[in-house]
Amino acid sequence: MGLRINDTAPDFTAETTHGTIQFHDWIGDGWAVLFSHPKNFTPVCTTELGTMAGLEDDFRKRNAKIIGISVDPVEDHVRWKDDIQKATGYAVDYPLIGDRDLKVAKLYDMLPADAGDSAAGRTPADNATVRSVYVIGPDKKIKLVLTYPMTTGRNFNEILRAIDSIQLTAKHQVATPANWQQGEDVIITAAVSNEDAIKRFGAFETILPYLRKTKQPTA
């Protein structure tokens, strides 16, 4: 059975470019973004890892750590980092997990249990489903899962936008509408009565009986 939103993110011990980590301990009391790759030295993934390096400060401002994983050994990751910087201009300083035995890919249901126990000899196509992004909260629960095909580079600005929404809606009884951006109006959830909405938000607009909008809370 696949992982779902609000499931506990599976914990694991793994070797990374920053040494051995215990995943839940590494997350600590903040947020984490785990994003996976089917193979090292592949073109789309090279651009993605560099893009994430360029956005690391933006994730840090949201108290979110980033960590990559590729179905290859750590020593290959170290060599790949040079190519990433050459191609994108950004140095990868965040950790990259080595998953040479496919343990983490299977644990996160990105590969089937019968996929074998070694990355050796496997092609990117063999690992095509190792293309997921997991946003994990301080409670170690999965808050978001996105899976992309190999030929479509990921939009990590969307991940930042989603984290803004998830963090905001966890704090206030609001939701965010389609294409919402930081600072725009939000939706009051059905759990809040009109009377409570006035107390909480001061004012709101009723679009439909079940759709009420208000200014984004800032406190």
N, C-alpha and C positions, 0 to 999 in steps of 0.2 A: 504494500500500500504506500502511495506516495506521500511526501510531506505536504502539509497544508498550513495555511495561515493559523497562527495561535498554537501550533505544535511547538514543543520544545526543540530547539535546534540540537541535533545530535552532538554530543561532546566527543572529542577524539584527541589523541596525542599524535603529533606529526613532526617531521623534520622540515625546517624552513630555511630560507636564506638568512634568517636571524637566529638560528639555532632551534632547539626542540621547544615546542609549545604544547601546553594543554589548552585547548581552544576556549573553554568557558573561563578559565583563569586569565587567558590573554584578553578576552573581551572586557573583563572587569565590570565596573558599574556604569559603563557607557554603552554606546551603540556600535554595531559592527556591520560592515558590508563584505560579504564573501562572494567573490566572482570567479568563475571557473573557465578553463580553456582546454580544448581537446588535444593540443599538441604544442610544443615549443617550436620556435622558428617558423611560424605561420603568419601570413601577411596581415590579416584582419586583427588577430590577437596582438600582434606587435603594436599596431596603432592604438589598441584599447589600453594596453598596459601603460603606454606612454601618456595617453590622455588622463588616465587615473592619477599618474604621478603629478601631472600639472594641476589636478583638482584636489590634491591631498589637503591643502590648507582649507579649502571650502568644506571638506568633510570634517576636518578637525574643529572648525567653528561650530559645527553641529554636534560636537562630542562623539563623533563617529570615526572609528578606526577602519582602515581598508586592508584587505588581505586577499591576495590572488592564489589560485591553485591551478596547476597544470599537471596532466597525467604524464609526468616525466620526472626524473630525479633532480635533486637540488643542484647538483653540479652543472647540469644543463641550464638551469635557471640563471646561474651566475654568468655563464657565457652569453645567454640570451639578453641579459641586461645591457650589455655593450651595444648590441644591435638596436635595442629599443631606444637608447639615448641617441644613437646616430640617426635613426629614422625620424624621431619625434622632437628631439631637443630636450627631453626630460629624463632625469635620472630616477630610476625606480629605487626609492628608499624604504618603501613599505615591504613587509615580508611576502615571500612567495612560497607556498607549500609544495613540497615534492610528494607526489602520490604515485610512486613507481609501482606499488602493489595494488593500486586501484581501490584501496580501502575506503578513502573518503568519498570518492566518486560513487561507490556502491552505497555507502552509509547515507548519502544525500539523494539516493535514488536516481542518480544521473546515468548510471550504468546498471544493467541487470546482474543478478547474483552469479550467473553463469558466464560472465565476461572474462573469466580467468583471474589470475593473480599477479600479472606482470604487464607493465607498459611496453616492454620490449617487443618490437616487431609490429606494434599496432599503428595503424595509420590515422590521420585526422578523421577520416570517414568512419573508422571503427569507433571513434570516441565522439561522434558528432553531437550527441546529447549532453556532453559536458560543456554546456554553454549557458549556465544559469547564474542568476544574481540572487542572493539572499540578503535581505535586510533583517537584522536581528536586534531586538531591543535589550535594554539592561536586565530585563527579567529572563533573558535567554530564549524568548519566544520568537518565532518567525513572524515578521510583520508584513513581508512582501516577497514574492517569488516571481521572477521574470526569466523566460528561457528564449533564446534567440537562435536562429539558424546560423550556420557557419559563415554564410556569405553576407550577412547583415551585421555591420558594426553597431555596437550598443551606444545608446544615447545616455551618457552618464549625467548630463544635466537633468534628465528626467528622473534619475535616481535621487539627485539632490532635491528636486521639487517634491518627489514623493516623501522623502524624509521630512521635509518641512511640514507637509500635510499631516503625516503620521504623528509627529511630535506635537503639533498644534492641537489636533483632534484628541490626542490622549490627555491633554491638559484641560480642555474646555469641551462642553457638550455641543460640539459643532462638527460639521462635515464640510468637505470642499467640493465645489462643482467641477464639471469638466473644464480642463485647460486652466484651472486655477493657478495663479502665481502669488508669491508672497506679497501681502498687503492688500489683496483684493477681497471683495465681500465673500462671506462664507454662509453656509446653510445651518440653520438651527435644527438640531435633531428632534425627532418626534417625542423623545422622552421629556422635553422641556415644554411646559405649558406656556400659553401666551402671557400669563401673569408673571411666571418665573422669567420668561424671556425679557420682559421689560426691566425686571430687577437686575438681571445678569448683564444685559447688553444695552439697556437704555432705550433702544428703539429698534424696530425691525420692519421689513416690508413683506407683506403677504402676496406672493405670486400666485399660488394655488393653496387650497386649504392645507395641503401636506408639504408645501414648499415655501419656507420663510427664509429670507435673507437678512443678514445684518453685517455691520462692519467687523473686520477681523479683530478679535480680542488681542490686546497687547500686553496685558498684565500676566 
